[in-house]
Amino acid sequence: MSRFVDFQTNFVTGELDPLLRARVDLQQYNNALAKATNVVIQPQGGLRRRPGLKHILQLPNTGTESAANGVRLVNFEFSVDDSYMLAFVATRMYVIKDGVLITNINGSGNNYLATSITGAMLDDLCWVQSADTMILVHEDLAPIKLVRGATDADWTISTITFDSIPLYAFTISVSNPAATITPSGVTGNLTITASASVFTSGHVNQYINGTPQGRAKILEYVSGTEVKVVTEYPFFSTAAISSGNWELETGYEGVWSAGRGWPRSVTFHEGRLYFGGSKSRPSTIWGSKVGLFFDFSATELLDDDAVEATLDTSQLNVIVDLLSGRDLQVFTTGGEFYVPQSGTDPITPLTLTFKNVSKNGTKPGTRVETIETGSIFVQRQGKALNEFLFSDAQLTYVTSRISLLSGHLLKGPKRIALRRATSTDEGDLLLVVNDTDGTMAVFSVMRSQQVVAPSEYITDGSFVDVQTDVQDIYIASKRTFDGTDYYFVELFQDERFTDCAFIGNAAANATSLPHEGKALNIICDGVPQANETVSSGSVTFDRASTTSYEVGLPFTVYAKTMPAEIQLQTGTRVSFKKRIVQVSAVVNDSQHININNQLVPFRNFDNPLLDLPIQEFTGVKRLDGIRGYDREAAIEITQTLPLKMTLLGLEYKIAVHQGT
């Protein structure tokens, strides 16, 4: 029997796709985990217990406004000091600041703002914010603006009144009126006079075409014989144009309306408000005049005029999201595009064009997120996470698949959010809610170090949505208590160790709990007590808390290393029986850990005050006497108590049976 010593110094590959089980030749294999459940991978290489979830708000679960009909979390950053998480359900919006629900909205006595947004709209809702105003769009909703007022409780929401909207001839018609027309000039703003009454008020925004040249848009109806126009192409002269040598082109109407549909995506870029796609024109982009965000009328084709262009390719490209980055990026169901700009030149009516980068397609309803120098989007079928990144070598954008080693964690991705790193001991966190099973795939990302480390979050119930408010991560959850579905907004907090957690100060019990029939973790003054089952909305503590308590749903922490594979000159030992003989775990500020179902001791019995919290330990914990042979020897890390745990590395001694 041979014995070998190995040291897994880090876990920066995260959970590895089971399809890569045989790829022991990959460098990532040595830094990977077979399972990483409810842990966060740190950029330095270690893993730690994920934060718990503090209960913030119980959403309605009955009636039209029930969260069962849809829920959407939207972040609103008003200033450096004031930022909010908005929770939308059908016809209602709740406002949360710093983990606290804002009540008495607009002095109404309600803790919500009434809206016209239905539950069916929430999945594909798109939004963009500038200063105190947020614009929300959906193809079945006239664009609305949400404005934060003088205080946290002052909010107004209203339908946008546009100065002008683009026109399109859905059903074009051409006629030759029996009259002579005379333009007052050849270009610019003119007056056209007819020899007979041929104009009506319905001809506003329609066109006059002259021969041999001249095209003008009717801006104002004066009388049956006179209209005011602006030229798109100049007339040849101011001479009268006889009947038969000019035509009236009609059928133009506003491209957005209740009948034609409304924009489905929105962003600000270089002083313009851009809308992307609508129900009737799904592949078209419209940009406002520079600085005039609600004026979309293209009149003189000057550089600051409104812009419009359509993605005309060999396939359908329904625009699902727009992103303002290095360039204006356009994400569609058929591919990824950007608007090329030469140097610092702005987009103008004459330069607006599209360049196709790839044909992955973007899944509707999953917003595109910016990360360092790139953008992250969910592939149309929901099978991959892709990065959209500008390449200085190729001078264009390229796409790459960042979930190549962990595609199994994407199970019907529905929502996506990014929390940017706020300290050196964490990377950017990319959070993806799965619709199939209610889990959440969490990618710890540090692109500068080529680190993409995934893990999986599970909870008692389902994750429904996720969104970040600067450094805070909020989730919407669905949980079932005593046969009834409940919906909550909750907040990840490092100091919490349970889910849907209720906290308090000195007390002998906790009341008004929704977790009916559930066995909850009880933590009083930092010390875990025996689990208690909620009855009639309350639990009683074994020992009353003197300073603080936390009660909430327990969650499973589980990590498993890849099977230990010893490669010798005589070959591999894949099918040989093996045994982990000894494990030395390098931990940091930890209070509790189980290794291969054996408890690692953290408390010394020479301390007479055993009712105090377990002291945090940093160093090496060694575990001996591990029994049992297995053909896939692996180390399992678990926790049975809601306490701190950070694992930096594992040194282990493995015995390999000489036979088979």
N, C-alpha and C positions, 0 to 999 in steps of 0.2 A: 504494500500500500504506500503510495507516494503522497506527500503533502506539499502544498504550494501556498504562497502568500501573495495576495493581490490587494490593490488599493484603488477604489473608485474615488477619485479626487473631486469629482463634480458631477452634476446632473443636468448640464446645460442643453442637452438634446431634448430633455423632457420625455413625455410618454411617446414611445415609438410605435408606429403602425405594426400590428401583428404580421402583416405581409412581409416585413423586413426581418423576421425572426432568424432566418438563415444567413443574414448578411453580417457575419462576424468579421468580415474583411473591412467593413466601414469603420472609420475613426469614430463616427457618431455612436456606434454600438457601445463603445466602452464608457460613454458618458450618458447613456440613456436609461430610462426606466420602462419596465413592462407595463406598469400602472402608476399613475400619479393622480390620485383622487383627493380633492379638497386640500391641495397644497399649492403653494406659489413657488415657482422656480426663480431664484435670485440671480442677477447677472454675474455675481462673483462665483456662482456655481452651486451654492447650497439650495436647500428647500426648506420651507417653513409652513406651519399650519396656516391655512387661509383665515382671513378675518371672519368674525361672526357678523350677523345681520341684526341691526337694531330696528324694532318696529317703529314706523313713523305714522302711517295712516292706513286705516281700513277703508277700502273703496266700496261703493255700493255693489251688492250682488243680487239685487232684484230690480225689476222694472226696466224701462227703456235705457236708463243710464247705467245699468249693470255693467261691470267690467267684463262680464262674460261676452258682451257684445263688442268688446275691443278696448284696449288701453294703450296709450302711447306716452312715453316720457320724453320731454323736450327740455334742453338746458337753455337758460336765458341769463346772459352775463351783462348786467346793466352798467357796472363800474368795477373798479379794482376791489372795492369793499362790498359791493352788493351783487350777488348772483343767486339764481333761483333754479329750482327744478320744478317744471310744470308737469302735472299729471293729467292727461286728457282721457276722459271716458266720453261716451255718447252724450252730447249736449252740455257737458260740464268740464271745467278746468280747475284743478286744485293747485295752489301755490305753496311751495316748500322752500324755506330759507334756513341754511345751517342746520338741517335736520329737524326743523320745527314747522308744523303746518301753520300758515297764515290764516287767521279767521276774520270774520266780519268784513268780507270783501266789499269795498265801496260803501261801507256803512249799511249793507243790506241785512246784516245778521246771519248771512250764509257764509260757509267756509269754502265756497266755490263761486266761479264766474260762469254764467250761462253763455253757451256758444251755439252756433249753427252747425257744428261739426258732428256728423253722425258716426255711429260705431263702424259702419261699413267703410268709412273714409280713412280710418286711423291707420290701417296697415300701409297704405300708400301715401300718407301725408308727407309733404316736403316743406321745408322751412329755411329761412335765412334771416339773420338779425343784423341790424346796424343801429348802434347807440340805444335809444329807448324804444325802438320799434322793431317788431318781428313781423315778417310776411309769411303767411302760411298758404299753401296751394294744394289743390287736388283737382283732378280732371272733372269732377262733378260739383265743384265748389267755386263760386266766384271768389277770387283771391281776397283774403282778409288781412287786416293789420291789427296787431296786438300791441298796445302801448302801455308801458309802465308809467304811472303818474308820480305824484309828489311823495308818496309813502309806499311801504311794502304792500299795503292793502288796496292801493289805488290802481286799477287796471281797466282799460277800455278795449273793446274788440268791435270792429266794424268792417263792413265791406268796402274795398278800395274803390274810390271814384277816380277813374282814369281821365287824364286830360285828352287823350286820344288813344285809340287802339289800332293795330294794323288791320288792313282790309285785304280781302281775298275774294276772287270771283268763283264761288262754288258752282254757280250756274250762270255763265256769261251769256249776254245777249247783245247783238249789234243791230242798230237801226240807222236809216238815212232820212232824217226829217226834211220836209219840204220847205226849206228856208235857207237864206244866205246868212252866214255869220261873218262878223268883222272883229278881229282882235285889236285891242288898244295898243299893243306892243308886240314884240317878238319873243321876249323871255322874261322870266320872273313873275311877279304878281300882276295880273292883267284883268281887264274887263272884256267879256265877249258879248257882243250885241247881235241879236238875230232879227231878221226882217219879218218874222212871224212868231206867234206865241208857240214855242216848242219846248220850253223848259218847265219843270215842276219842282216843288220842294223835295221830292223823292230823288232828284238827280244829284243832290249833294253827295260828295265822295265818289261820284262816277266820273267817266273820262270822255273827253272830246279828242278825236283823232282827225288831223287835217291832212290834205294832200296838196303839194308833194311831201310836206313834212309838218311836224308839230303835234305835240301830245300834251294835254293839260288836264289837271284834276280840278273838278268843280269844288270850291270851298264854301261858297255862299250863294244861296238863291235870292235874287233881287226881285225879279218879275219873270213872266213868261217869255220875255224877250231879252233878259239880261241876267248874267251870272258872273261871279268873280271866281277866278281860277289861279292856279300856279302851274307853270310849265314844267314838265319833265324833260321834254325836248323842245327847242325853240321853233316858232313858226318861221316860215320863209320870209314873210313880210307882213305889213299891216293891211294889205289889200283884202277886199272881201273874198270869202271862199264860197263859191256857189254850191247850191244843193247838188248832192251826188259826189262832191269832192271832200266831204267831211262826214263823219259818222259819230253817233252817240253810243258809247260802250257802257252797258249797265250790267247789273248782277253782282256788283261788289258789296260786301257786307262785312261787319266786324268779325274778325277771325275767332274771337272768343265771345261766347254767349251761352245762355241756358240751352239753346238748341244745338249749338255747335261744340259745346264743351269748353273747358277752361284749361289754363296751363297746368302741367303736372310736375314741373321741377323749377327751381329758382335759385339764383345766386347773385351777388354783387361782384363786379369785376371792372377795375379801372374806371370808376366813376359812372358805370351804367348798371341798371338793373336788368338782368337777363332772365327770360322765361324759356324753358325748353319743353317742346312737345305739348300737344293738346289732344283731346279725343278725336277731333276731325283732322288735325295736322300733326301726327305723332312724331314726325322727324324734322320739325322746323324749330329754329331758334330765333328769338326776337330780343333785341337789345334796345333799351330806351335811349333817348337823347342824353348826352353827357350832363350830369347834374340835375336832370329833370326826370326823376325816376318813374313818373307815371305818364310820360308823354312818349308814345311809340309811333308817332306819325312821321314817316320819312317824306320830307318835302323837298329839300334842295340838294341832297346827297353831299353835304359838307362833311368834314371829318368828324364833327360832333353831332351829326344827325343820327336818327334812329337807324338800326341795322337789322337785317333779316337774311337768313340763309337756310336752305334745306339740305339734309343729308340724302343726296340722290346716289344710291349704290345699287348693287345687284341683289340686295336683300333688305328686308324690313329692319329698320333701326328705330325702335321706339325709345325715345329719350327718357331715361329714368332718373338721372341725376346730373347736375352741373357742379363743377368745383373750380374755384378760383385759386390757382397756384402760381407756379412760374408762368404758366399759360392758362388760358381758359380750357378746361378739360371737360369732355363730353362723354358720358357713359350711357350706352344704349343696350337694348336686349341683343343686338347683333354684333356689337364690337365697341372698341374704345377709340376715341378720336381726340384731337386737340386742335386749337386754332393757332397756326404758326404765326409768329410775329418776328419781324426783322429787327434785331437789336432791341432798342427801347421804343420802337415805333408802336403807337397804339393801334387798336382795331378800328377800322373805318368802314363805311359802307362799301368801299371799293376793294378792301383787302380782306374782308371776312370770308374765309374759306376753311375747309376742314381737311385734316390729314389723318388717315386711318393707321392705327398702330397694330391692333390685333383684333381677332374675332372671337374672343372668349364670351363676350356678353356679360351683362350685370344683372343680378337678380333683383326684380322690382321690390321695393319696400325696405331693402337693406341699404342704408345710406353709405356713401363712400367716405372713408376716413383718411385724413392726412397723417403721415407718420414720418418724422425727420424730413428727408428730401423726396419722399414718394407718397403715393396714395394706395390705400388698400381697399379692394372691393371683393364681394362674393360672386363667384362665377354663376352664370345664369341658372344652371341646373343645381346649384348649391353643393357641388362636390369639391370645390377648392377655394382657397383664399389666394388671390393674386395681388401682386404689387405692380403698380404703374409708376415707372421711374425714368427720369431723364438721364440719358447716357451721354456724357461729354465726349466719349470716344466716337460714338455713332451720330452725335448731334441730332438725336431724335429720342422719342420715348420707347421704352421696351417694357414688356411684361414678364414677370417670373412668378412661379408658383411657390409660395412660402409654406404651404401646408403639405408639401410633397412627402415628408416623413411622418405626417400625423393626420392624414385625410380621414381616418376612421372616427375622429372626434367631431367631424361635421356631419350632423344628422338632421337634415332639414333646417339649415340656418335661417333664422327669421329676423333677428335684430343684431346690430353690431355697434359697438362703441369703443372709444379709445380713451384711456386715462394715461396722460403723459407723466413720465417719471418726475418725482419731486425731490428725490434724494439719491445719493450714490449707491445705496444698497437695494435699489429696485430698478427694473427696466420699464419701458412703456408697457402697459397692459392692454392687449386687444381682446375684447370680450365678445363672444358670439353666442347668442341664445339659440338653442335648438328647439324647433317646433315638434320634432318627432317624439322625443322622450322628456322634454323639459329640462335637460341638462344645459350646462354652459361650458363651452370650450374657451379656455383662457390661455392666451399666448403671451409669454413674457418676452419682449422684443428689445434688443439693442443692436440696431443695424450696423453701427460703427464697428462692433465686435463680431458681426455675423452670428448673433445669438437669436434664435427663435425657439423658445422652450415652451411647449404646450403642456397643459394639465387639464383636468376635468373637474368642474364643480357640480356637486349634486346636493339636493336638499330634500327635506320632507315635503314633497309636493312638486311644483314645477316652477322654473323661471319663465316668466312671460315676456319681460322686456328689460333692457339695461340702458343706462345713459349716465354720462359723467357731468358733474358740475365742478369745473376746474380740477380739484384734486379728489373730490368725493365721488363715490360710485353708488348710484341708486339702482334698485331693481324693483320690478313689479313681479309679484309671485301669486301663484294659485295654490292654496292649501285646503285640504279636506279635513274637517273636524266634526266628529259625530255624524257623519253622513252628509254634511252640508259643505258646499264649496265656498271658500272665502278668498278675497283678493286683497292684497296688501301692497303698500309701498314701503320698502325697507332700505336701510343704509349700511353699507359695509363699514365697520369700524374695527381697527386693530385691537382695541381694548375689549371687544366683545368675543365670546367664545361659543355662543349658541346662535341659532337662527330664529327670526321673528321674536327677538329678545325684548323683554320688558325689564326695566331697571328701576331701582328706588334706593332709598336711604335706610335708616334704621327701621326695621319692621320684623314682625313675627310671621307674616304671611304676605302673599300677593293676591290681589283680587282683580276683577273685571278683565279676566284673561279670556281670549277667544279659543284657546287650544283645548276645547272640551274633549275629555277622554284620552288625551295624549300624556305620556310620561315625559316630564320635562327635566332637563338639567337644572340643578339649583346651585348657585355659587353665592355664598355669603361671606363678605369681608375677604374675598380672594380665595376662599377655601371651598372646594366642591363638597356638596352634601349628597346624600342618597337621592336618587330620582324620585319625584313625586308626580302622581297622576292628577290632572285637573278635574275637579268635580264642582259643578255649579259655578264655574268661572273662577275658582280660587285654588291655591295650594298653601299648605302650612309647612313652615320650615322646621327641620329637626332642632335647629338652634337659631334663635332670632339674630338677625344681622345688627351690628352696632354702628356701622358706617355706610355700607352699601350692599345691594344684592342684585343678582341677575338671574332671571328665569327665562328659559327658552328651549327651543327644539334642539336635541342633539344632532350632530352630523358626523359621518364617518370619515376619519382621516386614514388614508391607506396609500402606501407607496411600496412598490415591489421592483427590485433590480432585475435586469435582464439575466437569464440563466448564465451561470458562470461557465465559460468555455476556456479550457486550458489547451493551448496549442503548443505542441512539442515537436522536435525534429522528426519523431516517429509518426506524427499526424495529430489530428484533433481527438478530443475525448467527448464528442457530442453525446454518444449513446452509453457512455460508461456511468456507472453508479458513482455518486459523489455525496459528500457530506460537508456542510459548513461546520467546522470544528470550533472556531472562535471568531468573534466579531468585536472590533474596536470602533465605536462610533464617535466621530468628532462632532460635538454639539456646541451651540452658542446660546446663552441665555435661555436655557431649557429647564422645564420642570417635570416633564413626564414623557416617556417613550416606551413602547413595547417593540422588541425585536424578535421575530419568529415566535410570536405569542408568549414571549417571556418578558416579564416586567423588569426594566432596568431601574435599580434603586437610585433615588435622588435625595431621600431624607435620611439623616443620621439620627439614630435613636438615643444619642447622648444629649440631644436637645430636649430639655424638659417641657418646652412649650410646643406640643405637637398639634395644637389647634391653630397655630399660625400658618400663613401661606408657605408653601414649599419654596425654599430659596432657589433662585435661578442659578444654573450651573453652566459654566463655560469650560470646556476641556475635553478629555477623552473618557468615555465610559466603555469598559470592557465586559463582555458577556462570554462566559465559558460554559462548557457542558451541554452544548446544543446537540441533540440526538437526531438520528434518522437519516438514512440514505435516500437519495432521489436522483433520477436521471437528469433532472433540470434543477440543480441546486440554485436557489435564489434566496435573497434576504427580504423579509417582509417587515415594513415599518407601520405600526398602528398606534392609535391612542384610545384609551378607554376612559380618560378623564379630560374635561375641558380646561386644559392648561397650555402654557407656552411650549413650543417645540420648534427648534431650528436645527436641521441636520446639515453639516458641511461636507462630510465625506465618510466613507466606510472602508476600513482595512479589515480583511477577513482571511482566515486560514482555511483552506479547503483540502479535504482528503479525497483522493481518487482511487477507487477500487481497481486493482490490477487486471481483474477479469472483465467480463462484460456486464 
